[in-house]
Amino acid sequence: MTATDIPRAAGAPATRALAAAGWTRLDQLTEVTERELLALHGVGPKAIGVLREALRQRGLRLAGDDTTA
């Protein structure tokens, strides 16, 4: 199994969808927009919120996210 730091709270379907797209680490998501993530089957608003919060805690953000958000 591939090592991942995607939070479990994002949900198994979202985690699988991210892995299938080649994203298994939070830092990789800084190059991805919310729209790209939502286009993946299994990634919804809940997963986006969990991912955003995990990124925020590391001082990171999704591509395209406003720095003041």
N, C-alpha and C positions, 0 to 999 in steps of 0.2 A: 504494500500500500504506500502511496506517495505521502510524504510528510506535508502537512498543511498547517497554517496558522489561521485559517478561516474560522471564525467563531462558530461553535456548535449551534448557537442560538439562531444562526442564519437559516438553519434547517437542512435536512439531508438532500432534498431535491435541488436546492440552490447550490449546495456544496458540490453535488455531482455535476450540475450544469457548468459551474465554474471550472471544475477539473477537466471536463470534456473540452472546454474552450482553451485549456492550457493555463488557467490561472489557479494556482494552489497557494499563493502567498499574498497577504494583504498589500505588500509594497508593489506588487504587479498591478494592482487595481488603480494606482495613481495615473496610469496611462489609458484608463478605460472610462467612458462616460456612463452616466446613469442610463441613458437611452440604450446603449450597447448592452448593458447588463439586463435591462428589462426585456430586451429582445430574446433572451435565453429562456427556453421553456424550463420552468421551475424557479425562476427568480422573480419575485414580486416586491411590492412595497415594503413588506415586513423585512425581507432579507436586505433590501437597500438600506433601510434604517439601521439595522444591526451592523452592516458593513461600514456605513458612514460613521457610526459611533466608535467602532473599533479603530478605524483610520484616524479619527479625531484624537483618540487617546494616544496615538503615536505621533501626532503632529502632522498627519498626512490627510489628503482628501482625494476624491475622485477627480478625474480629468474634467475640466469644465466647471467645477464647483467654484462659486464665488469665494474669495478669500475672507469675506466678511460674514459668510453664512454660518 
